[in-house]
Amino acid sequence: MVFGLFGSKVDRLRKQVREPYSQHENRKEAMIKLLNLGTPEAYEALLSRFGVNASSVHYDEVEKDWLADRVIERGDDEDMIAALRQVILNEERLSKALEAAEKTMKRADYETLIMSALERRVDDHRAGDAKVDLLGAFRQLGGEAARRAGILALNDRNDDVILEGIDLLEKAAGEETHEALWNLFHDPYQAPRILRRVGLCLANLAITDPQAREGIPDALHDDFKFESGRLIALRTRTQPVAH
């Protein structure tokens, strides 16, 4: 009976920390109570706060910064880190949780976690925000993991995810990514802003198409030309797309 009552308390506090329209003080008080309980269930409920946005942008950032600091302080607590992993694997908004994980986990463990988090969302069209956050984390890591993540992003159905993938591969390009970028440029089903952004990426990298294709999508004839197998940007307006 006592366990049931305790579980009910955690559930009630979870609802309070995730309520976007309540007062800042109420969410903060609930977070402190969950932190002080210190059980795996309480930590899971506490860190679920990372996954929702409060109606006040200011207090949302204040609360998530406070929570990230508490996670970092307890970075040697296995239950806290286990709860953090679950947030990154399952929640939709991840930026602050990723910051805390990067500061508390070994690089190899962190890299494995965020790759798992990205791969499990590949076919989930509702997880666009989470995928964008994860790709941002890979941009900070760089290297082979970033290239793998970028290639996954190019095959997504969400324009914002694809754009993040292009940005990522422009900074972490390797021979294995060249064909993927060129395939995207020649994909007739992509929006003009995607084609223009990947075209600019290819022009900046000055790489040739492994398949020696030189056609330019109709929407981009005024933006690019080919010279010696390389794509050249013609207009100053052909700049990275805001996203």
Disulfide bonds with the S-S distance in Angstrom:
none
